[in-house]
């Protein structure tokens, strides 16, 4: 079994002081995720599920989760499409 400390963790930001998600490839088709401020709490998934998640993010399938969230001090200009609306595109 791979030690989590031996993995090559990739941070979601270049800012070394920012809290962020970190991702690392594991043995076989495993992908590990953790929060930088809680590195002992690791979530593991498969490469296929990770790929499906990334494609969903790229296709705006999760925008409804952040609808109305204050990003960089400004309200989003337009509400995100609902999940059912994005499925029809």
Legacy VTK file of the C-alpha trace (Angstrom):
# vtk DataFile Version 3.0
C-alpha trace
ASCII
DATASET POLYDATA
POINTS 89 float
0.000 0.000 0.000
1.290 3.441 -0.968
2.085 5.897 1.812
0.149 9.118 1.171
3.226 11.167 2.078
5.139 9.510 -0.798
2.667 10.664 -3.470
3.233 13.635 -5.762
0.444 15.976 -4.590
-0.631 18.628 -7.110
-2.087 21.796 -5.591
-5.027 23.629 -7.155
-3.180 26.929 -6.737
0.379 28.193 -7.078
0.023 30.189 -3.846
1.914 28.147 -1.220
-0.010 29.844 1.617
-3.520 29.287 0.226
-5.716 26.445 1.402
-6.773 24.348 -1.561
-7.578 20.912 -2.907
-4.629 18.660 -3.709
-4.759 15.686 -6.092
-2.356 12.767 -6.489
-2.250 9.685 -8.704
-1.980 6.474 -6.725
-1.326 2.832 -7.491
-3.203 1.360 -10.429
-6.131 3.568 -11.372
-6.543 5.260 -7.982
-6.765 9.037 -7.562
-6.451 10.657 -4.128
-7.810 14.037 -3.047
-7.253 16.025 0.126
-7.628 19.509 1.546
-4.243 21.162 2.069
-5.120 22.197 5.630
-6.158 18.600 6.543
-3.684 16.352 4.692
-4.439 13.255 6.779
-8.062 13.165 5.549
-7.770 11.637 2.061
-10.596 10.687 -0.292
-9.807 8.012 -2.869
-11.596 7.408 -6.157
-10.846 5.761 -9.488
-9.328 7.389 -12.560
-12.584 6.816 -14.489
-14.671 8.579 -11.813
-12.119 11.415 -11.571
-12.182 11.842 -15.363
-16.002 11.941 -15.316
-15.923 14.581 -12.552
-13.405 16.757 -14.413
-15.471 16.540 -17.614
-18.559 17.528 -15.609
-16.761 20.584 -14.226
-15.573 21.536 -17.712
-19.157 21.221 -18.995
-20.572 23.419 -16.192
-22.607 20.542 -14.733
-21.945 21.723 -11.173
-22.552 25.464 -11.590
-25.836 25.224 -9.683
-23.824 24.501 -6.515
-22.240 27.963 -6.618
-25.229 29.952 -7.836
-25.191 33.355 -6.106
-21.819 32.769 -4.399
-19.710 35.888 -3.965
-16.631 35.300 -6.131
-13.757 37.764 -5.704
-16.008 40.243 -3.932
-18.593 40.499 -6.734
-21.886 38.703 -7.181
-21.994 36.559 -10.272
-23.471 38.463 -13.177
-26.002 35.824 -14.122
-27.318 32.816 -12.267
-25.954 29.506 -13.460
-28.166 27.254 -15.497
-29.977 24.604 -13.524
-28.781 21.051 -13.934
-31.812 20.163 -16.043
-31.229 23.154 -18.340
-27.577 22.226 -18.873
-28.592 18.637 -19.707
-30.663 19.941 -22.607
-27.730 21.771 -24.228
LINES 1 90
89 0 1 2 3 4 5 6 7 8 9 10 11 12 13 14 15 16 17 18 19 20 21 22 23 24 25 26 27 28 29 30 31 32 33 34 35 36 37 38 39 40 41 42 43 44 45 46 47 48 49 50 51 52 53 54 55 56 57 58 59 60 61 62 63 64 65 66 67 68 69 70 71 72 73 74 75 76 77 78 79 80 81 82 83 84 85 86 87 88
